[in-house]
Amino acid sequence: MTSRRRFIAAGIASGLLGFTSMARAHGDAAHTGKAKTPDAAEQQAWGIAGAPGKAHRTIRIEMSDDMRFTPDRIAVRLGETIRFEHHNTGAVLHEMVIGTPETLAEHAALMMRFPDMVHDEPWMAHVPAGEKAEMTWTFNRAGDFEFACLMPGHYQAGMKGALIVR
């Protein structure tokens, strides 16, 4: 089962069965902002998890409570591995999730329905207020992708950006 299907199934199951109180919430200490190191990287339409030591460059991303990312447009070369350094300058939890416009819209809708869903994928970085986090991603697929904060209401307020891979 793919990560996306597991994610959707887990979210629906936890919401329908009432086990959300047993799950860690998005805002709890379980989201440390530490870089994720997957055991087996899974290819996504927008790329694959990258090894932190293999990054070609670092891009600093600021997240703010005005529901914006700075920068909000990033150009990447096909095959490039990027180390994203996230800085949450706000007072609430933010995240950066990479995906296609369709997958991000689906995920944002699920987050509105099941705000306590637990998920932790290598293309996601959760950053508590005033803290930093890192994510390393290899862009081995060309296309027009996006990144967004999918915390309930943030995506809907316009907290997203363009990610162009050529």
C-alpha positions as CSV (number, residue, x, y, z in Angstrom):
1,M,0.0,0.0,0.0
2,T,1.4,3.4,-0.9
3,S,2.2,6.0,1.8
4,R,-0.7,8.2,0.5
5,R,-3.2,5.4,0.7
6,R,-1.9,4.4,4.2
7,F,-2.2,8.1,5.2
8,I,-5.8,8.4,3.9
9,A,-6.9,5.0,5.4
10,A,-5.3,5.9,8.8
11,G,-7.0,9.3,8.8
12,I,-10.5,7.9,8.0
13,A,-10.1,5.0,10.4
14,S,-9.0,7.2,13.3
15,G,-11.9,9.7,12.6
16,L,-14.6,7.0,12.2
17,L,-13.5,4.9,15.1
18,G,-13.0,7.7,17.5
19,F,-9.4,6.9,18.3
20,T,-8.2,10.4,17.7
21,S,-7.8,11.0,21.4
22,M,-5.2,8.2,21.4
23,A,-3.3,9.7,18.4
24,R,-0.8,12.5,18.7
25,A,-2.2,15.8,17.5
26,H,-0.4,18.0,14.9
27,G,0.4,20.5,17.6
28,D,1.9,18.2,20.1
29,A,5.5,17.5,21.0
30,A,5.6,14.5,18.6
31,H,6.4,16.9,15.8
32,T,10.0,17.8,16.7
33,G,10.9,19.4,13.5
34,K,13.8,17.0,13.0
35,A,14.7,15.8,9.5
36,K,13.1,12.5,8.6
37,T,15.3,9.7,7.4
38,P,13.1,7.0,5.7
39,D,14.2,3.4,5.9
40,A,13.3,2.9,2.2
41,A,12.7,6.0,0.1
42,E,9.4,5.9,-1.8
43,Q,9.3,7.5,-5.2
44,Q,6.6,10.2,-5.5
45,A,5.4,12.2,-8.5
46,W,7.4,15.1,-7.2
47,G,10.6,13.3,-6.3
48,I,12.1,11.1,-3.6
49,A,13.6,11.7,-0.2
50,G,17.2,12.8,-0.4
51,A,20.2,12.1,1.7
52,P,21.1,15.2,3.8
53,G,24.8,14.9,3.1
54,K,24.2,14.9,-0.7
55,A,22.3,18.2,-1.0
56,H,23.5,20.4,-3.8
57,R,22.3,23.6,-2.1
58,T,20.2,24.9,0.9
59,I,17.1,27.0,0.5
60,R,15.9,28.9,3.6
61,I,12.1,29.0,3.9
62,E,10.4,31.3,6.3
63,M,6.9,30.5,7.6
64,S,4.8,33.3,9.1
65,D,1.5,33.8,10.8
66,D,0.3,36.0,7.9
67,M,0.0,32.6,6.2
68,R,2.8,33.0,3.8
69,F,6.1,31.4,2.8
70,T,9.1,33.4,1.9
71,P,10.1,32.6,-0.8
72,D,6.8,31.5,-2.3
73,R,8.3,30.4,-5.6
74,I,11.3,28.0,-6.0
75,A,13.0,26.9,-9.2
76,V,15.0,23.6,-9.1
77,R,17.0,21.8,-11.7
78,L,15.9,18.3,-12.5
79,G,18.0,15.8,-10.5
80,E,19.0,18.4,-7.8
81,T,18.9,17.5,-4.1
82,I,17.7,20.4,-2.0
83,R,18.1,20.9,1.8
84,F,15.2,23.0,2.9
85,E,15.9,24.9,6.1
86,H,12.5,25.9,7.6
87,H,12.2,28.9,10.0
88,N,8.8,29.4,11.7
89,T,8.8,33.1,12.6
90,G,5.2,32.8,13.9
91,A,3.4,32.0,17.1
92,V,1.6,28.8,15.8
93,L,2.7,25.5,14.3
94,H,3.3,25.5,10.5
95,E,4.4,22.9,8.1
96,M,5.7,22.6,4.6
97,V,4.4,19.7,2.5
98,I,5.5,19.2,-1.1
99,G,3.2,17.6,-3.6
100,T,1.1,18.1,-6.7
101,P,-1.7,20.6,-6.6
102,E,-4.2,17.7,-6.5
103,T,-2.5,15.8,-3.7
104,L,-2.2,19.0,-1.6
105,A,-5.8,19.9,-2.1
106,E,-6.9,16.4,-1.1
107,H,-4.7,16.4,2.0
108,A,-5.9,19.9,3.0
109,A,-9.5,18.7,2.8
110,L,-8.7,15.7,4.9
111,M,-7.0,17.9,7.5
112,M,-10.1,20.0,7.7
113,R,-12.2,16.9,8.4
114,F,-9.7,15.2,10.7
115,P,-7.5,17.9,12.2
116,D,-5.8,15.4,14.7
117,M,-4.5,13.1,12.0
118,V,-1.0,11.8,12.5
119,H,1.4,11.7,9.6
120,D,5.1,12.0,9.1
121,E,6.4,11.6,5.6
122,P,9.8,12.7,4.2
123,W,8.2,15.3,2.0
124,M,6.7,17.1,5.1
125,A,8.3,19.3,7.7
126,H,6.4,20.3,10.9
127,V,7.8,23.4,12.6
128,P,6.7,24.5,16.0
129,A,6.4,28.3,16.7
130,G,9.8,30.0,16.8
131,E,11.7,26.9,15.8
132,K,13.5,25.4,12.8
133,A,13.4,22.2,10.9
134,E,15.1,20.7,7.8
135,M,13.9,18.5,5.0
136,T,16.1,17.1,2.1
137,W,14.4,16.2,-1.1
138,T,15.7,15.0,-4.5
139,F,13.7,16.4,-7.5
140,N,14.1,13.5,-10.0
141,R,10.8,14.3,-11.8
142,A,10.2,17.4,-13.9
143,G,7.0,19.4,-13.5
144,D,5.1,22.1,-11.8
145,F,4.6,21.2,-8.2
146,E,3.6,23.1,-5.0
147,F,4.4,23.3,-1.3
148,A,1.9,24.3,1.3
149,C,1.0,24.4,5.0
150,L,-1.9,22.0,5.4
151,M,-2.7,22.9,9.0
152,P,-6.5,23.4,9.1
153,G,-7.3,26.9,7.6
154,H,-3.7,27.7,6.6
155,Y,-3.9,26.3,3.1
156,Q,-7.3,27.9,2.6
157,A,-5.8,31.2,3.7
158,G,-3.3,30.9,0.8
159,M,-0.2,29.5,2.6
160,K,1.3,27.8,-0.4
161,G,4.0,28.3,-3.0
162,A,5.1,27.2,-6.5
163,L,7.9,24.6,-7.0
164,I,9.1,24.4,-10.6
165,V,11.4,21.6,-11.6
166,R,13.1,21.7,-15.1
